[in-house]
Amino acid sequence: MQLTGTPFLILTVVLVPLSIAVAMLLWGRVRGPKPVQFLARLVMILFAQITAVTTVFVMVNNANLIYGSWDDLLGTGNHIRAVPQIPADNPHGASGSNDAKTEPKVIQQFKSVDDPVVPSDVQRTELQGRVSGVDGEVLVWLPPQYNDPAYKDKKFPVVELLPGWPGSSSTWYGTLKVSERLKPLMQDGQVTPFILMSPRTLLLGNSADTGCANVPGKVNADTWLSRDVPQMMLDNFRVDPSPDRWAVAGYSAGGHCAAKLALSHPDRYRAGISLSGYNDPAAEDKSLTAKDPHLRQISNPLNILKSATTPPKTALFISGNKGDGYEGGLALKSAAKAPTTVTVQETSGAHSSDVWGPMVPEVFKWLSTLIPAQH
């Protein structure tokens, strides 16, 4: 039974009154020595409490899509096929683009997500990362113009969407409702018709956060996100290969990743959006990069920006409450030199999707000024 499906939620809800009814019916009927009676009644109480807690957990998980599957929750999924040495990368190729032309195309099969929380027009594929050794799902949503005959010869810009940790590749669509919020704005021209895609980032189960970095001997998360997934998009969709037409966005730990990837790979991303993210990887207790002094240093977006030989042609949008990303955004803005730009917006409210979801239209309108529609 699917973790985020309606049947499992209904089952947990039904079990709550059932467990209470069982306790009330059997409480006075327990026979045997007093220790046995005590133990039996304790089991009844615990069963009722467990069913109630489970129901609350399932409701919260369904609302926020923290864990997308039983494997994610239990940490039993295996998404690391290998941790190879990463070959040198020439993302520009002969055309000055994001496209790598040395390997044959890998054509993927796509199907519906089969999750009632995710809109039906979101597609899913299982990708084997050719360079990174990572395997995982990638969710893709196409703007309304993509299948319009008037746009049949057009190539589209892409935004890579990253969840927090732990987080599901479905969260942006199901909880933040990114496609539902943007579709009408794309139709009336207020927002560029971006292709939206969200890859798996929970690669090591719930034991550790990769920090979207290449961690020797552990995982090539950076390469998965910045090379394998973009190449899959180029192979399977009418995607604009120019790095000026790509962006990466995330919230919380995904915001940290978005800023890090955008600054580390200006040859792949024009912009990075961080909603309540952070600079120091140690802000996440289970971050792998925080445990290694060198990785912690080179994974900090502020250090990446300060140590860049040439200021990257990157635009960052950083939002956050005081004590929750705002100060980190100001530090990045202070360190930025042209052509790097940093827009900082102070927010209020909790560290939650209730803040990030309503920001989606505004953030994508900002992004549309950098990556406008092509006519």
Secondary structure as the mmCIF struct_conf table of DSSP 4:
data_model
#
loop_
_struct_conf.conf_type_id
_struct_conf.id
_struct_conf.beg_label_comp_id
_struct_conf.beg_label_asym_id
_struct_conf.beg_label_seq_id
_struct_conf.end_label_comp_id
_struct_conf.end_label_asym_id
_struct_conf.end_label_seq_id
TURN_TY1_P TURN_TY1_P1 LEU A 3 THR A 4
BEND BEND1 GLY A 5 GLY A 5
HELX_RH_AL_P HELX_RH_AL_P1 THR A 6 LEU A 26
HELX_RH_3T_P HELX_RH_3T_P1 TRP A 27 ARG A 29
BEND BEND2 GLY A 32 GLY A 32
HELX_RH_AL_P HELX_RH_AL_P2 LYS A 34 ASN A 64
BEND BEND3 ILE A 66 ILE A 66
BEND BEND4 SER A 69 SER A 69
HELX_RH_AL_P HELX_RH_AL_P3 TRP A 70 LEU A 74
TURN_TY1_P TURN_TY1_P2 GLY A 75 GLY A 75
STRN STRN1 ILE A 80 ILE A 80
BEND BEND5 ARG A 81 ARG A 81
HELX_LH_PP_P HELX_LH_PP_P1 PRO A 84 ALA A 88
TURN_TY1_P TURN_TY1_P3 PRO A 91 GLY A 96
BEND BEND6 SER A 97 ASN A 98
BEND BEND7 THR A 102 GLU A 103
HELX_LH_PP_P HELX_LH_PP_P2 ILE A 107 GLN A 109
STRN STRN2 LYS A 111 SER A 112
TURN_TY1_P TURN_TY1_P4 PRO A 116 VAL A 117
BEND BEND8 VAL A 118 VAL A 118
TURN_TY1_P TURN_TY1_P5 SER A 120 ASP A 121
STRN STRN3 VAL A 122 GLN A 128
TURN_TY1_P TURN_TY1_P6 ARG A 130 SER A 132
STRN STRN4 VAL A 134 VAL A 134
STRN STRN5 ASP A 135 TRP A 141
TURN_TY1_P TURN_TY1_P7 PRO A 144 ASN A 147
HELX_RH_3T_P HELX_RH_3T_P2 PRO A 149 TYR A 151
TURN_TY1_P TURN_TY1_P8 LYS A 152 ASP A 153
STRN STRN6 PHE A 156 PHE A 156
STRN STRN7 VAL A 158 LEU A 162
BEND BEND9 TRP A 165 PRO A 166
TURN_TY1_P TURN_TY1_P9 SER A 169 SER A 170
HELX_RH_AL_P HELX_RH_AL_P4 THR A 171 GLY A 174
TURN_TY1_P TURN_TY1_P10 THR A 175 THR A 175
BEND BEND10 LEU A 176 LEU A 176
HELX_RH_AL_P HELX_RH_AL_P5 VAL A 178 GLN A 187
TURN_TY1_P TURN_TY1_P11 ASP A 188 GLY A 189
BEND BEND11 GLN A 190 VAL A 191
STRN STRN8 ILE A 195 PRO A 199
BEND BEND12 LEU A 204 LEU A 204
TURN_TY1_P TURN_TY1_P12 GLY A 205 ASN A 206
BEND BEND13 SER A 207 SER A 207
STRN STRN9 ASP A 209 ASP A 209
TURN_TY1_P TURN_TY1_P13 GLY A 211 CYS A 212
BEND BEND14 ALA A 213 ALA A 213
STRN STRN10 ASN A 214 VAL A 215
TURN_TY1_P TURN_TY1_P14 PRO A 216 LYS A 218
STRN STRN11 VAL A 219 ASN A 220
HELX_RH_AL_P HELX_RH_AL_P6 ALA A 221 THR A 223
HELX_RH_PI_P HELX_RH_PI_P1 TRP A 224 ASP A 228
HELX_RH_AL_P HELX_RH_AL_P7 VAL A 229 ASN A 236
BEND BEND15 PHE A 237 PHE A 237
STRN STRN12 VAL A 239 VAL A 239
HELX_RH_3T_P HELX_RH_3T_P3 PRO A 243 ARG A 245
STRN STRN13 TRP A 246 TYR A 251
TURN_TY1_P TURN_TY1_P15 SER A 252 SER A 252
HELX_RH_AL_P HELX_RH_AL_P8 ALA A 253 SER A 264
TURN_TY1_P TURN_TY1_P16 PRO A 266 ARG A 268
BEND BEND16 ARG A 270 ARG A 270
STRN STRN14 ALA A 271 LEU A 275
BEND BEND17 SER A 276 SER A 276
BEND BEND18 ASN A 279 ASP A 280
HELX_RH_3T_P HELX_RH_3T_P4 PRO A 281 ALA A 283
BEND BEND19 GLU A 284 GLU A 284
TURN_TY1_P TURN_TY1_P17 ASP A 285 LYS A 286
STRN STRN15 SER A 287 SER A 287
TURN_TY1_P TURN_TY1_P18 LEU A 288 LEU A 288
HELX_RH_3T_P HELX_RH_3T_P5 THR A 289 LYS A 291
BEND BEND20 ASP A 292 ASP A 292
HELX_RH_AL_P HELX_RH_AL_P9 PRO A 293 ILE A 298
TURN_TY1_P TURN_TY1_P19 SER A 299 SER A 299
HELX_RH_AL_P HELX_RH_AL_P10 PRO A 301 SER A 307
BEND BEND21 THR A 309 THR A 310
BEND BEND22 LYS A 313 LYS A 313
STRN STRN16 ALA A 315 GLY A 320
STRN STRN17 ASN A 321 ASN A 321
TURN_TY1_P TURN_TY1_P20 LYS A 322 GLY A 323
STRN STRN18 ASP A 324 GLY A 325
HELX_RH_AL_P HELX_RH_AL_P11 TYR A 326 ALA A 335
TURN_TY1_P TURN_TY1_P21 ALA A 338 PRO A 339
STRN STRN19 THR A 341 GLU A 346
BEND BEND23 GLY A 349 GLY A 349
BEND BEND24 HIS A 351 SER A 352
HELX_RH_AL_P HELX_RH_AL_P12 SER A 353 LEU A 370
BEND BEND25 ILE A 371 ILE A 371
HELX_LH_PP_P HELX_LH_PP_P3 PRO A 372 GLN A 374
#
